[in-house]
Amino acid sequence: MNPTIRNTQQETKMNPMIHNTQQETKMNQMASNTQLETKMRPGNASQELVPSRYALRVGEIDVLVVSDGVLPLPTATMATNVAPAELATWLDDNFLPRDAFDWPLNVMVARSGDQTILVDAGLGGQFSGFPRAGQFPQRLEAAGIDLESVTDVVITHMHMDHVGGLLVDEVKNRLRPDVRIHVSATEVAFWTSPDFSHTDMPKPVPDVLRSTATSFYNEYRDRLQIFEDKYEVAPGVVVRLTGGHTPGHSVVDLASGGERLMFAGDAMFPVGFDHPDWYNGFEHDPAEAARVRIGLFRELAESGGLLVAAHLPFPSVGRVAIDADAFRWVPVIWDY
């Protein structure tokens, strides 16, 4: 059992994010009462029978991975530079349907010191074609995390499924007026005149991406904390520019007590471990995205640190191993 992992439903070894029943300590500000976690309440995400949040610790940093839902997308977007037969073989080998696939969508909350950091914000209500996403606000509330407590938001990139959640009234009206929203200067500049010439997305998507990025910037421009290459958001929480998926795409590194975790945003997808050189249709510079992906995989394999990514199956917590000329994702064992 991996000692760093603590599930939110755990009854006996709750980390400080959830409530430590063994030590009978006070509730952490980010946590809900254990009884409230198990009680079924009308209109609350705690009614869900499938877990939608997962807690762990990285040294002294509390972490919660939250599912925003899933995005039904054509499987063709998973590999745009290979023959359809090659992709079909991979899908068959992984017991996945050939035509459409539910992309997971994960966000993350970290607490370091007196700062509570939201990493990405899910879809919100930006696209009616994805009705099963946009759920992170209710799921945060079910975990006992008040949006008013969020001091910082880190945006890995400005695609609609990462910033859209900040545009719904139930979120933007509850965020504190002094919340700091961190995004790379390169990303902000890109969305003033975005280039979709190398992407291969479903036809309605680019226009919604443009309008959502514009709405996000207009809504939060006064609260943006723009960084160039790297910025320490809180002790042990660093955001750094990688590029690739979008020119200003970034990842978030957590480091504390000799433990590490990377939130990799959209740098990697499930097929990328077996085929890191396959292009994804949502990548604005697919060749650079493949280079970044391989570099991050190698970095994770060398460090042994944990990986969380936006579109890996929830809770997306695992490690990366080198497997000949490709890579292998090693999910952690759930710790109840």
Order of alpha helices (4+ residues) and beta strands (2+ residues): beta-alpha-beta-beta-alpha-beta-beta-alpha-beta-alpha-alpha-beta-alpha-alpha-beta-beta-beta-beta-beta-alpha-beta-beta-beta
